[in-house]
Amino acid sequence: MEPHLCVGIDVGCKAHRIGIATPDGSILEEFDISHTDALFQDFIRRVETREQQLALPIAVAMEGYNGYARPLDRLV
């Protein structure tokens, strides 16, 4: 399998925990975002910046429950 920039999202009812890692598992960033459009866009921008820096495709793993991932799941 080709190496990927790894993005993990732990979905919460009020905030989401984000982790961005290299293919070898080294953590580049960990941060929380509230459930707002502005912070969703900040999350997307941060992932795109890392994608450009490392020239790697993105793989996203997202855990969600009870609909709390919406609308973030559609943006990803």
Secondary structure, DSSP 8 states (H G I E B T S, - for coil): ----EEEEEE--SSEEEEEEE-TT--EEEEEEEESSHHHHHHHHHHHHHHHHHHT--EEEEEE--TTTTTTHHHH-
